């Protein structure tokens, strides 16, 4: 079945655009509400959001949709995506909704859905909801219309969960930590949780105004936090994105540490402590070959999934693994959360710093990444990957790199981009291969 609305991470697009507006949000609420009305209990949904201006509009439209089909609504206000997943499960809700476009700029927004177990929906559930959106909704009778209420302690519940992710015998006293919340969903909870654990916190990206989310701050705009870590003489910097489900670390020298290095640290540390389930971790096809070689040297396997944390999670559940993630910073630690959680992942990094006494620059550079280049090419209409000349350029690139490297070409699931990635031991060769494929894609476009 074709998918018009759902991509790799729910529905995402320009707010008030053709793909995502108040009318569509209401249809999502009606379709998802009916889809998850199973059993004879009173059904409820938890709705959270990040700090985008359009979040108010989207929230009200979703509330209208859910209540119109007889589902009660619990609103949390601005809260990280993993917190919504947690509350969905803890409050015995039938469904959870996060209104966010993650790391995108403020004009965009999105809808992420979680099932009653706190996990993101399967492709089958999303396709069933999308099909129902085009049908006439079955509305509740007058006395069965749902009710809506806002809860006030959602932030406190999540802060408690974050603090529990740090071993009980540890405190963060003596650490100076820069926390960049991207003017997003974690602007209150992340600095508060880390401060309550004893650290000196320098917070940035914590004054949202509806239009500044991810604007020059956060995990995809690192210049500001790099400068702040060095300026303050901080021990480490923690950069979250707009909905706080991903983490990028900055060491005390102002250098970036990506998700591959963080996964390498957590996987190897958990293995030593007997906490790692399975014989490895799950990453995506985009993770660096250096991570795979490092894990192999530790007697661990790197399992690669499709891009998207939901696909990482599916592979983790299938194999019984408890650590997985993406190079971009999504960290799924199933002992603590059902989806990517940047703040909880940061707790594992901070715990390792305290246990080892090593600075971040030493601890977090677990391996030397092989040269890797990722270039995005925009397109508007037909997917250029179907073009014969592009297919030939890809085949030529793979032959050029041989067994010493990899080529990964894919269409983004959230933006009109073709992502061209290659890696190998020879940096010049990698650049040549990526350039050749990008040229072919641009000609096809």
RAQUI-V698247 format. One record per backbone hydrogen bond with DSSP energy under -0.5 kcal/mol. NH is the residue of the N-H (numbers start at 1). CO is the residue of the C=O. If there is no record, write none. Layout:
BEGIN
nh->NH co->CO
nh->NH co->CO
END
This chain:
BEGIN
nh->4 co->2
nh->7 co->10
nh->10 co->7
nh->11 co->111
nh->12 co->5
nh->13 co->109
nh->15 co->107
nh->16 co->20
nh->17 co->14
nh->17 co->20
nh->20 co->14
nh->25 co->21
nh->26 co->22
nh->27 co->23
nh->28 co->24
nh->29 co->25
nh->30 co->26
nh->31 co->27
nh->32 co->28
nh->33 co->29
nh->34 co->30
nh->35 co->31
nh->36 co->32
nh->37 co->34
nh->38 co->36
nh->45 co->72
nh->46 co->95
nh->47 co->74
nh->48 co->97
nh->49 co->77
nh->50 co->99
nh->53 co->210
nh->55 co->52
nh->56 co->53
nh->58 co->54
nh->59 co->55
nh->60 co->56
nh->61 co->57
nh->62 co->58
nh->63 co->59
nh->64 co->60
nh->65 co->61
nh->66 co->62
nh->67 co->63
nh->68 co->64
nh->69 co->65
nh->69 co->66
nh->70 co->67
nh->71 co->66
nh->72 co->43
nh->73 co->147
nh->74 co->45
nh->75 co->149
nh->76 co->47
nh->77 co->47
nh->79 co->49
nh->81 co->243
nh->83 co->80
nh->84 co->80
nh->85 co->81
nh->86 co->82
nh->87 co->83
nh->88 co->84
nh->89 co->85
nh->90 co->86
nh->91 co->87
nh->92 co->89
nh->93 co->88
nh->94 co->44
nh->95 co->44
nh->96 co->114
nh->97 co->46
nh->98 co->112
nh->99 co->48
nh->100 co->98
nh->100 co->110
nh->104 co->101
nh->108 co->105
nh->109 co->13
nh->111 co->11
nh->112 co->98
nh->114 co->96
nh->115 co->119
nh->116 co->94
nh->118 co->115
nh->121 co->113
nh->126 co->122
nh->127 co->123
nh->128 co->124
nh->129 co->125
nh->130 co->126
nh->131 co->127
nh->132 co->128
nh->133 co->129
nh->134 co->130
nh->134 co->131
nh->135 co->132
nh->139 co->137
nh->140 co->68
nh->144 co->141
nh->145 co->141
nh->145 co->142
nh->146 co->67
nh->149 co->73
nh->151 co->75
nh->157 co->153
nh->158 co->154
nh->159 co->155
nh->160 co->156
nh->161 co->157
nh->162 co->158
nh->163 co->159
nh->164 co->160
nh->165 co->161
nh->165 co->162
nh->166 co->163
nh->170 co->167
nh->172 co->197
nh->174 co->198
nh->175 co->172
nh->177 co->175
nh->177 co->200
nh->178 co->236
nh->179 co->177
nh->179 co->202
nh->180 co->178
nh->180 co->238
nh->181 co->179
nh->181 co->204
nh->183 co->205
nh->184 co->181
nh->184 co->205
nh->185 co->242
nh->187 co->184
nh->190 co->186
nh->191 co->186
nh->192 co->188
nh->193 co->189
nh->194 co->190
nh->195 co->191
nh->196 co->192
nh->197 co->193
nh->198 co->195
nh->199 co->194
nh->200 co->175
nh->201 co->199
nh->202 co->177
nh->203 co->201
nh->204 co->179
nh->214 co->182
nh->215 co->212
nh->216 co->214
nh->219 co->240
nh->221 co->218
nh->226 co->222
nh->227 co->223
nh->228 co->224
nh->229 co->225
nh->230 co->226
nh->231 co->227
nh->232 co->228
nh->233 co->229
nh->233 co->230
nh->234 co->229
nh->235 co->176
nh->236 co->176
nh->237 co->250
nh->238 co->178
nh->239 co->237
nh->239 co->248
nh->240 co->180
nh->240 co->238
nh->241 co->246
nh->244 co->241
nh->247 co->329
nh->248 co->239
nh->249 co->257
nh->250 co->237
nh->251 co->255
nh->252 co->235
nh->254 co->251
nh->257 co->249
nh->259 co->327
nh->262 co->258
nh->263 co->259
nh->264 co->260
nh->265 co->261
nh->266 co->262
nh->267 co->263
nh->268 co->264
nh->269 co->265
nh->270 co->266
nh->271 co->267
nh->272 co->268
nh->273 co->269
nh->274 co->271
nh->275 co->270
nh->276 co->270
nh->281 co->301
nh->282 co->323
nh->283 co->303
nh->285 co->305
nh->287 co->284
nh->291 co->288
nh->292 co->288
nh->293 co->289
nh->294 co->290
nh->295 co->291
nh->296 co->292
nh->297 co->293
nh->298 co->294
nh->298 co->295
nh->299 co->296
nh->300 co->295
nh->301 co->279
nh->303 co->281
nh->303 co->301
nh->305 co->283
nh->311 co->308
nh->312 co->308
nh->313 co->309
nh->314 co->310
nh->315 co->311
nh->316 co->312
nh->317 co->313
nh->318 co->314
nh->319 co->315
nh->320 co->316
nh->321 co->316
nh->322 co->277
nh->324 co->332
nh->325 co->282
nh->326 co->330
nh->329 co->326
nh->331 co->245
nh->332 co->324
nh->333 co->331
nh->334 co->322
nh->334 co->332
nh->335 co->322
nh->336 co->333
nh->337 co->333
nh->341 co->331
nh->342 co->244
nh->343 co->244
nh->345 co->341
nh->346 co->342
nh->347 co->343
nh->348 co->344
nh->348 co->345
nh->349 co->345
nh->350 co->346
nh->351 co->347
nh->352 co->348
nh->353 co->349
nh->354 co->350
nh->355 co->351
nh->356 co->352
nh->357 co->353
nh->360 co->235
nh->362 co->359
nh->363 co->359
nh->364 co->360
nh->366 co->364
nh->369 co->367
nh->371 co->424
nh->373 co->422
nh->375 co->420
nh->377 co->418
nh->379 co->416
nh->386 co->383
nh->387 co->384
nh->391 co->387
nh->392 co->388
nh->393 co->389
nh->394 co->390
nh->395 co->391
nh->396 co->392
nh->397 co->393
nh->398 co->394
nh->399 co->395
nh->400 co->396
nh->401 co->397
nh->402 co->398
nh->404 co->401
nh->405 co->402
nh->406 co->423
nh->408 co->421
nh->410 co->419
nh->412 co->417
nh->417 co->415
nh->418 co->377
nh->419 co->410
nh->419 co->417
nh->420 co->375
nh->420 co->418
nh->421 co->408
nh->421 co->419
nh->422 co->373
nh->423 co->406
nh->424 co->371
nh->425 co->404
nh->427 co->425
nh->430 co->426
nh->431 co->427
nh->432 co->428
nh->433 co->429
nh->434 co->430
nh->435 co->431
nh->436 co->432
nh->437 co->433
nh->438 co->434
nh->439 co->435
nh->440 co->436
nh->441 co->437
nh->442 co->438
nh->443 co->439
nh->444 co->440
nh->445 co->441
END
